[in-house]
Amino acid sequence: MAVTEQQVQDALKQLTDPNTRKDYVTTKSARNIKVEGDKVSVDLLLGYPAKSQLEPIRQEVTRKLKSVPGVGQASVNVQMKIVSHAVQRGVKLVPGIKNVIAVASGKGGVGKSTVAVNLALGLAAEGATVAVLDADIYGPSQPTMLGIRGRPESRDGKSLEPMEGHGIQAMSIGFLIDVETPMVWRGPMVTQALEQLLNETRWREVDYLVVDLPPGTGDIQLTLAQRVPVTGAVIVTTPQDIALMDARKRLKMFEKVGIPILGIVENMSVHVCSQCGHEERIFGEGGGERISKDYDVEMLGALPLDITIREQADAGKPTVVSDPDGRVAQIYKRIARRVAVKIAEKAQDHSAAFPKIVIQST
């Protein structure tokens, strides 16, 4: 009995991509289906980085295809392709950067910078080219967290070469000033500094730029909303009611300026005693889930209050690189994949595809 392409499509419809949570036909991941006698070949193109998932996905799809009556051999090729996606209307993409992810919080002290750096490292671990922009001009922490020392070079006297740590590019005001120098700047100087760090850095073919924002809804946040091409935002909160109130304000601000919310990350959700293993919800329970339901945004993941997360970040080796196979690193990587999937589901940006029209007088 001859195998048909429809049978192959039907088989693929029965499988769910563990990251998109949809089947491979609906997401248009399945390409180039070929049937030659009892041999079947399929290409799967994922729009998000998932290096750790490629082989498990290939094996699962191969098994499924071999279960189709009449199929003797099945060949499955799984690849990833990350493209630019739409941003706020009227804001141009930054050269060398495909997508910008803003990581924000309503208030300080909720672990936003730690989440930002581990999100970036999680995306990189899954095969993406990633950069971090430390937009916290008053309190830059990414140089410490990435373990980067020294100052950036300028080859042309105008632009800066990004610094590098753990395989990701980085730029921060912290690279340009003395560690103990306070930034006594008014709003306009701060926003100008942010724009210069973003636009005058020679980013090298970045799939995702993770922007670590300062807490609150001030000048930097407004500049980001109006002049920086943001693909989407991730809100970091703790389950504590006070933190949740500020997280809601932050969420509403992004909604007002037309930046889509990719999801919520609940940090410090549960404390596990390092001595006895007892779990205690110090900051309350279910706060991230409540915001998620109230605003119809995804709960991307919950992270424990764990002393090793803090120690690793302070030492310049965040969890994803310090303990890549550990439970917490797996949570960060899962969050990273979901963020990338949410971006992949957005409309693509085709501005670079349009030819430039030049009018000449002849």
C-alpha positions in Angstrom: 0.0 0.0 0.0 1.5 3.3 -1.2 2.1 6.0 1.4 0.5 9.4 0.6 1.7 12.9 1.6 -1.7 13.4 3.3 -0.9 10.4 5.6 2.4 12.1 6.5 0.7 15.4 7.2 -2.0 13.6 9.4 0.8 12.0 11.4 2.5 15.3 12.0 -0.8 16.9 13.1 -0.9 14.3 15.9 2.4 15.5 17.3 2.7 18.6 19.6 5.9 20.7 19.5 6.9 20.8 23.2 7.8 24.4 22.9 5.1 26.0 20.8 2.4 23.6 22.2 1.0 23.3 18.7 1.4 20.7 16.0 4.0 21.0 13.3 1.5 21.5 10.5 -0.4 24.3 12.1 2.8 26.2 12.9 4.0 25.6 9.3 7.2 24.1 10.7 6.9 21.0 8.5 8.4 21.7 5.1 9.5 19.7 2.0 7.5 16.5 2.6 8.7 13.9 0.2 7.4 10.4 -0.4 9.3 7.9 -2.6 7.9 4.4 -2.2 8.3 3.5 1.4 10.8 6.3 2.1 9.6 9.5 3.7 11.6 12.7 4.3 10.5 15.8 6.2 12.3 19.1 7.0 11.2 20.8 10.3 12.1 24.5 10.5 11.8 26.0 14.0 11.5 29.8 14.4 13.1 29.8 17.8 16.4 28.6 19.3 16.1 25.1 20.7 19.5 23.4 20.4 18.8 21.1 23.3 15.5 20.0 21.8 16.6 19.3 18.2 17.5 15.6 18.7 14.5 14.7 20.9 12.2 16.3 18.4 13.9 14.6 15.5 13.6 11.2 17.2 10.0 11.7 18.2 8.9 12.7 14.7 10.9 9.9 13.1 9.2 7.3 15.4 5.8 8.8 14.5 6.5 8.6 10.7 7.7 5.0 10.9 4.4 4.1 12.6 2.5 5.2 9.5 1.4 2.0 7.6 3.7 1.4 4.5 6.6 3.6 5.7 9.9 1.7 5.8 12.4 4.5 6.2 11.9 8.0 7.6 14.4 10.9 7.4 13.8 14.0 9.5 16.0 17.1 9.4 15.4 19.7 12.1 16.8 23.2 11.8 16.3 26.6 13.5 15.9 30.0 11.8 15.5 33.2 13.7 14.2 36.3 11.9 13.3 39.9 12.7 9.8 40.6 14.0 7.5 43.6 14.1 8.1 46.4 16.6 6.3 49.7 17.5 5.0 51.6 14.6 7.4 54.3 13.4 10.5 52.9 15.1 13.3 51.6 13.0 15.3 48.4 13.7 18.8 48.8 15.0 21.5 47.6 12.5 22.8 44.2 13.5 19.9 43.4 15.8 16.9 41.2 14.8 14.8 41.3 18.0 14.8 43.4 21.3 13.5 41.9 24.5 12.9 44.4 27.4 13.2 42.9 30.9 11.3 45.1 33.3 10.0 45.2 36.9 7.8 47.6 38.8 10.1 47.9 41.7 13.7 47.2 42.6 15.0 44.2 44.5 12.9 41.5 42.7 15.9 40.0 40.9 15.2 41.5 37.5 18.9 41.8 36.4 19.6 38.2 37.5 16.6 37.0 35.4 17.7 39.2 32.4 21.3 37.8 32.3 20.1 34.2 32.8 17.4 34.7 30.1 20.1 35.9 27.7 22.4 33.0 28.6 19.5 30.6 28.2 18.8 31.9 24.7 22.5 31.6 23.9 22.7 28.0 25.3 19.9 27.1 22.9 21.9 28.3 19.9 21.0 32.0 19.4 23.4 34.9 19.0 22.6 37.1 22.0 23.6 40.5 23.5 22.7 42.3 26.7 22.2 46.1 27.0 22.4 47.3 30.6 19.9 50.2 30.5 20.2 50.8 34.2 22.4 53.9 33.9 22.3 54.7 37.7 23.0 51.2 38.9 24.6 49.0 36.2 25.0 45.4 37.3 25.6 43.4 34.1 29.4 43.9 34.0 29.6 42.2 37.4 27.1 39.5 36.6 28.8 38.6 33.3 32.2 38.7 34.9 33.5 41.3 32.4 36.3 43.7 33.2 38.0 46.5 31.1 36.7 49.1 28.8 35.3 48.7 25.3 37.4 49.5 22.2 36.6 52.1 19.5 38.1 51.3 16.2 36.9 54.4 14.4 36.7 56.9 17.3 32.9 57.1 16.9 31.4 53.7 17.7 32.1 51.1 20.5 32.9 47.4 20.1 30.7 45.3 22.4 32.3 43.6 25.3 31.9 39.8 25.6 31.2 37.4 28.5 30.2 33.7 28.4 29.7 34.0 24.7 27.3 36.9 24.7 27.9 40.5 23.6 27.3 43.2 26.2 27.3 47.0 26.6 26.8 49.0 29.8 27.6 52.4 31.2 29.4 50.4 33.8 32.2 49.7 31.3 32.8 53.4 30.8 32.8 54.8 34.3 34.6 54.0 37.6 32.7 51.4 39.7 32.4 53.8 42.6 31.5 56.9 40.6 27.8 57.9 41.2 25.8 58.9 38.1 24.5 62.4 39.1 22.7 63.0 35.9 19.3 64.4 35.1 16.7 62.6 32.8 17.8 64.0 29.4 21.4 63.0 30.0 20.4 59.5 31.0 18.1 59.0 28.0 20.8 60.3 25.7 23.3 57.9 27.2 20.9 55.0 26.7 20.4 55.9 23.0 24.2 56.2 22.5 24.9 52.8 24.1 22.3 51.2 21.8 23.0 52.9 18.5 26.7 53.5 18.7 27.7 50.0 19.6 28.7 47.8 16.7 26.5 44.8 17.4 27.4 41.7 15.5 24.4 39.9 13.9 22.4 39.6 17.1 19.3 37.4 17.1 18.1 38.7 20.5 19.2 41.8 22.4 18.1 41.6 26.1 17.6 45.0 27.6 17.9 45.1 31.4 15.8 48.1 32.3 15.9 50.0 35.6 12.8 49.5 37.8 9.8 51.9 37.5 8.2 53.9 34.8 10.5 56.9 34.3 12.5 58.6 31.5 14.4 55.5 30.4 11.2 53.5 30.0 9.6 56.2 28.0 12.6 56.6 25.7 12.6 52.8 25.2 9.0 52.9 24.3 9.3 55.8 21.8 12.7 55.3 20.2 13.9 51.7 20.7 12.5 49.0 18.5 11.1 46.6 21.2 9.8 43.3 20.0 8.3 42.4 23.4 8.7 42.8 27.2 9.1 40.4 30.0 7.8 41.5 33.5 9.7 40.2 36.6 7.9 40.2 39.9 7.9 38.4 43.3 4.6 37.0 44.7 4.6 39.8 47.3 1.5 42.1 47.0 3.6 45.3 47.0 5.8 44.0 44.1 2.6 42.9 42.2 1.0 46.3 42.5 4.1 47.9 40.8 4.3 45.1 38.2 0.7 45.8 37.2 1.6 49.5 36.6 4.5 48.4 34.5 2.4 46.1 32.5 -0.2 48.9 31.8 2.6 51.2 30.7 3.8 48.8 28.1 0.2 48.3 26.9 -0.3 52.1 26.5 2.8 52.5 24.3 2.0 49.4 22.2 4.8 47.1 23.3 3.5 43.5 23.6 4.0 41.6 26.9 5.7 38.3 26.2 4.9 37.1 29.7 5.5 37.2 33.5 8.4 35.7 35.5 7.7 35.1 39.2 11.0 35.3 41.0 11.7 34.1 44.6 8.4 32.1 44.5 9.5 29.6 47.1 12.4 29.3 49.5 14.0 25.8 49.8 16.1 25.4 53.0 19.6 24.4 52.0 20.0 22.4 55.2 16.7 20.4 55.5 15.0 20.9 52.1 11.9 22.5 53.8 9.9 24.7 51.3 8.4 28.0 52.5 6.7 30.7 50.5 8.2 33.7 52.2 6.8 36.3 49.8 3.3 34.9 49.4 1.8 32.6 46.8 0.3 32.7 43.3 0.9 36.4 42.6 2.3 35.8 39.1 -0.6 33.5 38.2 -3.1 36.2 39.3 -1.5 38.9 37.1 -1.3 36.4 34.3 -5.1 35.7 34.5 -6.1 39.3 35.1 -4.2 40.6 32.0 -4.3 37.5 29.8 -0.5 37.2 29.6 1.5 34.0 29.9 3.1 32.9 33.1 6.6 32.0 31.7 8.0 30.4 34.8 8.6 30.6 38.6 12.1 30.6 40.1 13.0 29.7 43.7 14.6 32.0 46.3 18.0 30.2 46.2 21.3 31.4 47.7 23.3 29.8 44.9 21.5 31.9 42.2 22.7 35.1 44.1 26.2 33.7 44.7 26.7 32.6 41.1 25.5 36.0 39.7 27.7 37.9 42.1 30.7 35.8 41.1 30.2 36.6 37.4 29.1 33.1 36.5 25.2 33.1 36.5 23.3 29.9 37.0 22.9 28.9 33.3 26.7 28.7 32.9 27.6 27.7 36.4 25.2 24.7 36.6 23.9 24.3 33.1 22.2 20.9 33.8 20.8 21.9 37.2 17.1 22.3 38.0 17.2 26.2 38.1 19.1 26.4 34.8 16.5 24.2 33.2 13.8 26.6 34.4 15.7 29.6 32.9 16.2 27.7 29.6 12.5 26.8 29.5 11.6 30.5 30.0 14.0 31.4 27.3 12.5 29.0 24.8 8.9 30.2 25.6 10.0 33.9 25.2 11.5 33.0 21.8 8.4 31.1 20.8 6.2 34.0 21.7 8.4 36.3 19.5 8.3 33.7 16.6 4.5 33.8 16.7 4.5 37.6 16.1 4.4 39.2 12.6 7.7 39.3 10.8 9.4 42.6 10.0 9.9 43.0 6.3 11.3 46.5 6.2 14.8 45.3 5.2 13.2 43.4 2.2 11.8 46.6 0.6 14.2 48.1 -2.0 15.3 51.7 -1.4 13.7 54.1 -4.0 16.1 56.8 -5.2 14.7 59.7 -7.2 17.1 61.3 -9.6 16.7 64.2 -11.9 17.7 63.3 -15.4 
